Amino acid sequence: MKTLKKDKSVVFFFAMLLSVLFVVGIPGIVFTAGRLPLLMALFIACVACGFYVMPILWVYYGTLCTLGRLVYAVENEYIYTVKDLSVYLNKSEETVRDEINKCIQKRYLQGYLFDGVTLKLNENKKVGKTVKTVVCSGCGATVNITDGANRCEYCGKPISMNDK
């Protein structure tokens, strides 16, 4: 949810900035026409950027808000099936599947496994290093070793996982 909130706030900031620049740019062109050509070019760029990019950012912000509703339903309302989510969000099951996949892909939903029908908490644990206790053939000391290159901590002789 943190990633989603961060993305939403960044997109909102730039959409709002371009909205303001678009509104300021129009009278700026009029007032600087013929007098300050560099400033007028800057206002023209603000209007053009606002005209073309601002609507895209607002639409993207709306999409992020929609995904936020889905993430909220999963994390706070504990709704995990596509069917229940589609009823809760008043959307088709196909749309909900696509949005779940998008949320997982963009890491807005972390720690869940999705099989196409149900979200499940991922209860897998991180695999730790394999530790093996061996007797050093050089000095006879008992040494704990892990995967990879190991040396006896007493005599410095190389030890592998295949040693006994």
Summary of the structure (lengths in Angstrom):
residues: 164
radius of gyration: 29.1
end to end distance: 49.1
largest distance: 91.9
contacts: 422
relative contact order: 0.09
helix: 55%
strand: 13%
